[in-house]
Amino acid sequence: MNKKVAFYTLGCKLNYSETSTIGRLFNKAGFDTVDFTDTPDVYVINTCSVTENADKKCKKVVKEALKISPNAYVTIVGCYAQLKPKEIAEIPGVDMVLGAAEKFQIVDHISDLTKNPKALVYNQPVSEANEFVSSYSFGDRTRTFLKVQDGCDYSCTFCTIPLARGASRSDTIEHVIEQAREIAASGVKEIVLTGVNLGDFGIRDGQREDKFFDLVKALDEVEGIDRIRISSIEPNLLTDEIIEFVALSKRFMPHFHIPLQSGSNKILGLMRRRYKRELYNDRVAKIKELIPGCCIGVDVIVGFPDETREDFIDTYNFLNELNVSYLHVFTYSERENTLAAEMSNPVPGSTRAERSKMLHILSDKKRRAFYETQLNKTDEVLFEGDIKEGYMHGFTRNYVKVKAKYDPVLVNELKSVYLTNISFDGDVEITESEEILVH
């Protein structure tokens, strides 16, 4: 019988695409991929280290894995593995730690599944992670996360990603198109483009060979893919030409996720972000001018050092007035080897939590207000195969979440629906005429 391997992924969509690629490497080597609870011979845990909580999650996953399969060989990869390999090696039960430059050679490193008293660590300086390794997620028939860019050349004071993933590097347009065609042939209907800094796509050796806009135009011509989403793009890299193209495209969805991080120009300066809030406001206004029903998501950090009450209210009011659809709220946490961790005037933890709660409530209001603008309209939903309490879910083109009573025929199908009502409990109902309601 083949050896069994199971995976657990923490963090971003980019990590999910890379986990799938690592899984295919194991399959080619003769391993069978199994569920986490199916007593595998090998566990691979792909880690995140954006927040302190992500580090704690890694330790918990290792502990749970060894409860299920005490003799399993445990390997840790990902951002946490690059940043703190020695710390991970001390976690009881961990057998191997692979850094950013080594994770895609994982099968070569795991030649012997004998558990040793001390974990093996393969971790070169992040500068050695200078080659782009393509990845895409596999297993979800509906949606695939396609990695087209990795690393980051920005120097935001709160962020460890450049330390964990290295400098910005990209795939070629030709290879991305080749992979998109492979994905289309598998029956997947939606591609989500992923990267650390997507808008930086195309820079090689300091020279811009292609632009992200060139990739967008090329992907729009790929037959067999019904939908393409841009996972996240910096406001200073979201150009008018990209917005104008998406407004007319049949494949690129009317949905942007644009990191803001703060609505205070003072805090944006301390973060070393490459724009001011006025530019962000202009980007949102441009999108809404050309695509009135477009869904716009926002990343925001609360509790950054020296964020006064006035700075936070500035951010709150800016977001409250901004025509956006939802927020991803992050509570600032100190990360080693970042400039922000050394800054004076840290915000107390209780204040960070209070501000986070306020923005989460604002996000709920924003999402509901956006959904209300979509009522009494017809849109197309791509239904997914997950089942919860007899219902299945899907998303409209502009990322409104809907649900319907489970029907296997609907899985991975595009269906035109009429959005009629938002239920009080947040769930979605179906009328007798099978009109599907907003979630």
C-alpha positions as CSV (number, residue, x, y, z in Angstrom):
1,M,0.0,0.0,0.0
2,N,1.1,3.6,-0.7
3,K,2.1,5.8,2.1
4,K,-0.5,8.4,3.1
5,V,0.0,12.2,3.4
6,A,-2.4,14.8,4.8
7,F,-2.2,18.6,4.6
8,Y,-3.3,21.5,6.7
9,T,-3.1,25.1,5.5
10,L,-3.0,28.2,7.6
11,G,-3.3,31.7,6.1
12,C,-3.9,33.1,2.7
13,K,-5.1,31.9,-0.7
14,L,-1.5,31.8,-1.9
15,N,-0.8,29.2,0.8
16,Y,-3.7,27.1,-0.4
17,S,-2.5,27.2,-4.0
18,E,1.0,26.1,-2.9
19,T,-0.3,23.3,-0.6
20,S,-2.1,21.8,-3.7
21,T,1.1,22.0,-5.7
22,I,3.1,20.3,-2.9
23,G,0.3,17.6,-2.7
24,R,0.7,16.9,-6.4
25,L,4.5,16.4,-5.8
26,F,3.7,13.8,-3.2
27,N,1.2,12.1,-5.5
28,K,3.8,11.8,-8.2
29,A,6.1,10.2,-5.7
30,G,3.5,7.5,-4.9
31,F,1.8,8.9,-1.8
32,D,-2.0,9.0,-1.4
33,T,-3.5,12.2,-0.2
34,V,-6.0,11.6,2.7
35,D,-8.0,13.6,5.1
36,F,-6.4,15.0,8.2
37,T,-8.2,12.5,10.4
38,D,-7.3,9.4,8.3
39,T,-4.2,8.4,10.3
40,P,-1.7,9.6,7.6
41,D,2.0,8.6,7.6
42,V,3.0,12.2,6.9
43,Y,1.5,15.5,7.9
44,V,2.5,18.7,6.0
45,I,1.5,21.9,7.8
46,N,1.7,25.0,5.6
47,T,2.0,28.0,8.0
48,C,1.3,31.7,8.1
49,S,2.9,34.2,10.3
50,V,1.0,37.4,9.6
51,T,-0.2,37.6,13.2
52,E,0.9,36.1,16.5
53,N,-2.3,34.0,16.6
54,A,-1.2,32.3,13.4
55,D,1.9,31.1,15.1
56,K,-0.1,29.7,18.0
57,K,-2.4,27.9,15.6
58,C,0.6,26.0,14.1
59,K,1.5,24.6,17.5
60,K,-2.1,23.5,18.1
61,V,-2.4,21.8,14.7
62,V,0.8,19.8,15.4
63,K,-0.6,18.7,18.7
64,E,-3.9,17.6,17.2
65,A,-2.2,15.8,14.4
66,L,-0.2,13.6,16.8
67,K,-3.3,12.8,18.7
68,I,-4.7,11.3,15.5
69,S,-1.5,9.6,14.2
70,P,1.1,9.5,16.9
71,N,3.8,8.0,14.7
72,A,3.2,10.4,11.7
73,Y,6.2,12.3,10.3
74,V,5.4,16.0,10.7
75,T,6.9,18.6,8.4
76,I,6.3,22.4,8.7
77,V,6.6,24.7,5.7
78,G,5.4,28.2,4.9
79,C,6.1,31.7,6.3
80,Y,6.4,30.8,9.9
81,A,8.9,28.1,8.9
82,Q,11.1,30.6,7.1
83,L,10.9,33.2,9.9
84,K,11.3,31.0,13.0
85,P,12.7,27.6,12.1
86,K,14.5,27.0,15.4
87,E,11.3,27.8,17.4
88,I,9.3,25.4,15.3
89,A,12.0,22.7,15.6
90,E,11.4,22.8,19.4
91,I,7.7,22.0,19.1
92,P,7.3,18.4,20.3
93,G,6.6,16.0,17.5
94,V,7.9,18.1,14.6
95,D,10.4,16.2,12.4
96,M,11.3,18.6,9.7
97,V,11.2,22.3,9.0
98,L,11.6,23.6,5.4
99,G,12.2,27.3,4.5
100,A,10.9,29.2,1.5
101,A,13.7,28.0,-0.8
102,E,13.3,24.4,0.2
103,K,9.5,23.7,0.5
104,F,9.0,22.6,-3.1
105,Q,11.8,20.1,-2.7
106,I,9.9,18.5,0.2
107,V,9.7,15.1,-1.4
108,D,13.4,14.9,-1.9
109,H,14.0,15.8,1.8
110,I,11.5,13.2,3.1
111,S,13.4,10.1,2.1
112,D,13.1,8.4,5.4
113,L,10.0,8.6,7.7
114,T,11.9,7.6,10.8
115,K,11.1,10.0,13.6
116,N,14.2,11.5,15.2
117,P,14.7,13.1,18.6
118,K,15.6,16.4,17.0
119,A,13.9,18.0,14.1
120,L,15.8,18.5,10.8
121,V,15.9,22.1,9.6
122,Y,16.6,23.1,6.1
123,N,16.4,26.9,5.9
124,Q,18.5,29.1,3.7
125,P,18.4,32.9,3.8
126,V,15.2,34.2,2.2
127,S,17.4,35.8,-0.5
128,E,17.9,32.3,-1.9
129,A,14.1,32.1,-2.6
130,N,14.6,33.9,-5.8
131,E,12.9,31.6,-8.3
132,F,9.2,31.7,-9.1
133,V,7.5,28.4,-8.5
134,S,4.0,28.2,-10.1
135,S,1.1,26.8,-8.1
136,Y,-2.6,26.4,-8.3
137,S,-5.1,24.8,-6.0
138,F,-6.9,21.6,-7.0
139,G,-9.8,19.6,-5.6
140,D,-12.5,22.2,-5.6
141,R,-14.4,21.7,-8.8
142,T,-15.8,25.2,-8.7
143,R,-12.9,27.6,-8.0
144,T,-9.1,27.5,-8.3
145,F,-6.5,29.8,-6.7
146,L,-3.9,30.5,-9.4
147,K,-0.6,31.9,-8.1
148,V,1.0,34.3,-10.6
149,Q,3.3,36.4,-8.4
150,D,5.3,35.9,-5.1
151,G,7.3,37.9,-2.7
152,C,7.3,41.7,-2.2
153,D,9.6,44.6,-2.6
154,Y,7.6,47.0,-0.5
155,S,8.8,47.8,3.0
156,C,5.6,48.3,5.1
157,T,6.7,48.7,8.7
158,F,4.3,46.1,10.1
159,C,4.9,43.3,7.6
160,T,7.1,40.2,7.7
161,I,6.2,38.9,4.3
162,P,9.3,40.2,2.5
163,L,11.3,38.4,5.3
164,A,9.3,35.2,4.8
165,R,8.9,35.1,1.0
166,G,11.7,37.2,-0.4
167,A,11.7,39.7,-3.3
168,S,8.9,40.2,-5.8
169,R,9.0,37.7,-8.7
170,S,6.4,36.5,-11.2
171,D,5.4,33.8,-13.6
172,T,5.4,34.5,-17.3
173,I,2.2,35.4,-19.1
174,E,2.7,32.5,-21.4
175,H,2.9,30.0,-18.6
176,V,0.0,31.5,-16.7
177,I,-2.2,31.1,-19.9
178,E,-1.0,27.5,-20.2
179,Q,-2.1,26.8,-16.6
180,A,-5.4,28.6,-17.1
181,R,-6.1,26.3,-20.0
182,E,-5.2,23.2,-17.9
183,I,-7.6,24.5,-15.2
184,A,-10.4,25.0,-17.8
185,A,-9.9,21.5,-19.1
186,S,-10.5,20.1,-15.6
187,G,-14.0,21.6,-15.5
188,V,-13.3,24.4,-13.0
189,K,-15.3,27.5,-13.9
190,E,-13.7,30.2,-11.8
191,I,-10.0,31.3,-11.3
192,V,-8.9,33.6,-8.5
193,L,-5.6,35.2,-9.3
194,T,-3.3,35.2,-6.2
195,G,0.0,36.6,-5.2
196,V,1.7,38.6,-2.4
197,N,1.6,41.8,-4.5
198,L,-0.4,41.1,-7.6
199,G,-0.1,44.5,-9.1
200,D,3.7,44.1,-9.1
201,F,3.4,41.3,-11.6
202,G,6.0,41.3,-14.4
203,I,9.0,43.0,-12.8
204,R,12.2,41.0,-13.4
205,D,15.7,42.2,-12.4
206,G,14.3,45.6,-11.7
207,Q,12.8,45.9,-15.2
208,R,9.2,45.7,-16.0
209,E,8.8,43.2,-18.9
210,D,5.1,42.9,-18.8
211,K,2.4,44.6,-16.7
212,F,-0.4,43.1,-14.6
213,F,-2.7,44.7,-17.1
214,D,-1.1,42.7,-19.9
215,L,-1.8,39.5,-18.0
216,V,-5.4,40.6,-17.4
217,K,-5.9,41.1,-21.1
218,A,-4.4,37.8,-22.0
219,L,-6.4,35.8,-19.5
220,D,-9.6,37.4,-20.8
221,E,-9.1,35.5,-24.0
222,V,-8.8,32.0,-22.4
223,E,-11.8,29.9,-23.5
224,G,-13.4,27.6,-21.0
225,I,-13.1,29.8,-17.9
226,D,-16.3,31.6,-17.1
227,R,-15.0,33.7,-14.3
228,I,-11.8,35.4,-13.1
229,R,-11.4,37.3,-9.9
230,I,-8.5,39.5,-8.7
231,S,-7.8,38.4,-5.1
232,S,-6.2,41.6,-3.8
233,I,-4.4,44.6,-5.4
234,E,-2.7,47.6,-3.9
235,P,-4.6,50.9,-4.6
236,N,-1.5,52.5,-6.1
237,L,-1.2,49.7,-8.6
238,L,-4.9,49.5,-9.5
239,T,-4.8,51.7,-12.6
240,D,-7.6,53.3,-14.6
241,E,-6.9,50.9,-17.5
242,I,-7.5,47.8,-15.3
243,I,-10.7,49.3,-13.9
244,E,-11.9,50.2,-17.4
245,F,-11.1,46.8,-18.8
246,V,-12.9,44.9,-16.0
247,A,-15.9,47.2,-16.5
248,L,-16.3,45.8,-20.1
249,S,-15.0,42.2,-19.5
250,K,-17.2,39.2,-19.6
251,R,-14.8,37.0,-17.6
252,F,-13.3,39.4,-15.0
253,M,-15.8,39.7,-12.2
254,P,-17.0,43.1,-10.8
255,H,-15.3,42.5,-7.5
256,F,-12.1,44.2,-6.2
257,H,-10.4,43.7,-2.9
258,I,-8.2,46.7,-2.1
259,P,-6.0,47.0,1.0
260,L,-6.4,50.3,2.8
261,Q,-4.9,49.5,6.3
262,S,-5.8,53.0,7.7
263,G,-7.9,56.0,6.8
264,S,-5.5,58.3,8.6
265,N,-2.7,59.8,6.4
266,K,-0.5,60.0,9.5
267,I,-0.8,56.3,10.2
268,L,-0.4,55.5,6.5
269,G,2.9,57.4,6.7
270,L,4.1,55.5,9.7
271,M,3.2,52.2,8.0
272,R,5.2,53.3,4.9
273,R,2.2,52.7,2.6
274,R,2.7,54.1,-0.9
275,Y,-0.4,56.2,-1.1
276,K,-2.6,58.5,0.8
277,R,-6.3,58.1,1.6
278,E,-7.2,60.6,-1.2
279,L,-5.8,58.2,-3.8
280,Y,-7.8,55.4,-2.3
281,N,-11.0,57.4,-2.4
282,D,-10.3,58.2,-6.1
283,R,-9.9,54.5,-6.8
284,V,-13.2,53.6,-5.2
285,A,-15.0,56.5,-7.0
286,K,-13.6,55.4,-10.3
287,I,-14.8,51.8,-9.8
288,K,-18.3,53.0,-8.8
289,E,-18.5,55.4,-11.7
290,L,-17.8,52.6,-14.2
291,I,-19.2,49.6,-12.4
292,P,-22.0,50.8,-10.0
293,G,-22.8,47.3,-8.7
294,C,-19.2,46.3,-8.1
295,C,-18.3,44.7,-4.8
296,I,-15.3,46.3,-3.0
297,G,-13.6,44.7,-0.1
298,V,-11.2,46.5,2.2
299,D,-8.3,45.4,4.5
300,V,-7.8,47.6,7.5
301,I,-5.5,47.4,10.6
302,V,-6.5,48.8,14.0
303,G,-4.3,49.6,16.9
304,F,-1.1,50.4,15.0
305,P,1.5,52.1,17.2
306,D,0.7,55.8,17.9
307,E,-2.8,55.4,16.6
308,T,-4.7,57.9,18.8
309,R,-8.4,58.0,19.3
310,E,-8.6,60.8,16.8
311,D,-6.7,58.8,14.2
312,F,-9.0,55.9,14.7
313,I,-12.1,58.1,14.4
314,D,-10.6,59.5,11.2
315,T,-10.3,55.9,9.8
316,Y,-13.9,55.0,11.0
317,N,-15.4,58.1,9.5
318,F,-13.5,57.6,6.2
319,L,-14.7,54.0,5.9
320,N,-18.2,54.9,7.0
321,E,-18.5,57.4,4.1
322,L,-16.7,55.2,1.6
323,N,-18.9,53.3,-0.9
324,V,-17.4,49.9,-0.1
325,S,-19.0,46.5,0.5
326,Y,-17.2,44.8,3.4
327,L,-14.1,45.0,5.6
328,H,-11.4,42.6,6.6
329,V,-10.4,43.8,10.0
330,F,-7.0,42.9,11.4
331,T,-5.9,43.8,15.0
332,Y,-2.3,44.9,14.9
333,S,0.2,42.6,16.6
334,E,3.9,43.1,17.0
335,R,6.1,41.0,14.7
336,E,9.8,40.5,15.4
337,N,12.2,42.2,13.0
338,T,9.8,44.8,11.9
339,L,10.2,48.6,12.4
340,A,6.7,48.9,13.8
341,A,7.5,46.6,16.7
342,E,10.2,49.1,17.8
343,M,7.9,52.1,17.6
344,S,6.9,54.1,20.7
345,N,3.3,54.6,22.0
346,P,1.9,51.2,21.5
347,V,-1.9,51.0,21.7
348,P,-3.2,49.0,24.7
349,G,-4.6,45.6,23.9
350,S,-8.1,46.4,25.3
351,T,-8.2,49.5,23.0
352,R,-7.2,47.5,20.0
353,A,-10.0,45.0,20.7
354,E,-12.6,47.7,21.2
355,R,-11.6,49.4,17.9
356,S,-11.7,46.0,16.1
357,K,-15.2,45.4,17.4
358,M,-16.4,48.8,16.1
359,L,-15.1,48.1,12.6
360,H,-16.5,44.6,12.5
361,I,-19.9,46.1,13.3
362,L,-19.3,48.7,10.6
363,S,-18.4,45.9,8.2
364,D,-21.7,44.1,8.9
365,K,-23.6,47.3,8.2
366,K,-21.7,47.9,5.0
367,R,-22.3,44.3,3.7
368,R,-26.0,44.5,4.4
369,A,-26.3,48.0,2.8
370,F,-24.5,46.6,-0.3
371,Y,-26.8,43.6,-0.4
372,E,-29.8,45.8,-0.2
373,T,-28.7,47.6,-3.4
374,Q,-28.8,44.2,-5.2
375,L,-32.3,43.3,-4.3
376,N,-34.9,42.9,-7.0
377,K,-32.2,42.2,-9.6
378,T,-31.3,39.2,-11.6
379,D,-27.7,37.9,-11.4
380,E,-25.8,34.7,-12.2
381,V,-24.7,32.4,-9.4
382,L,-21.9,29.8,-9.5
383,F,-23.0,27.1,-7.0
384,E,-20.5,25.2,-4.9
385,G,-20.7,21.7,-3.6
386,D,-20.6,22.3,0.2
387,I,-23.7,21.3,2.1
388,K,-24.8,22.8,5.4
389,E,-28.1,21.9,7.0
390,G,-29.5,20.8,3.6
391,Y,-28.4,24.0,1.8
392,M,-25.7,24.8,-0.8
393,H,-24.1,28.2,-1.4
394,G,-22.8,30.2,-4.3
395,F,-21.8,33.7,-5.3
396,T,-23.1,36.1,-7.8
397,R,-20.7,37.8,-10.2
398,N,-20.3,40.7,-7.7
399,Y,-19.8,38.4,-4.7
400,V,-23.2,38.4,-3.1
401,K,-23.5,35.1,-1.2
402,V,-26.7,33.1,-1.8
403,K,-27.9,29.7,-0.9
404,A,-30.4,27.2,-2.2
405,K,-31.7,23.8,-1.1
406,Y,-29.1,21.2,-2.0
407,D,-29.4,19.9,-5.5
408,P,-26.5,17.9,-6.9
409,V,-27.4,19.0,-10.4
410,L,-26.6,22.6,-9.4
411,V,-23.0,21.9,-8.2
412,N,-20.5,23.8,-10.4
413,E,-23.3,25.3,-12.5
414,L,-24.0,28.9,-13.3
415,K,-27.7,29.7,-12.7
416,S,-29.6,32.9,-13.2
417,V,-31.4,33.9,-10.0
418,Y,-33.6,36.8,-8.8
419,L,-32.5,38.4,-5.6
420,T,-35.5,39.2,-3.5
421,N,-34.9,39.3,0.3
422,I,-32.3,39.3,3.1
423,S,-33.4,37.0,5.9
424,F,-33.3,38.4,9.5
425,D,-31.1,35.6,10.8
426,G,-28.5,36.0,8.0
427,D,-29.6,32.7,6.3
428,V,-31.1,32.6,2.8
429,E,-34.5,31.2,1.9
430,I,-36.1,30.0,-1.3
431,T,-39.6,31.0,-2.4
432,E,-42.0,28.5,-3.9
433,S,-41.1,29.8,-7.3
434,E,-37.5,28.8,-6.6
435,E,-36.3,32.4,-6.6
436,I,-33.0,32.4,-4.6
437,L,-32.7,35.0,-1.9
438,V,-29.7,37.0,-0.7
439,H,-27.5,35.7,2.1
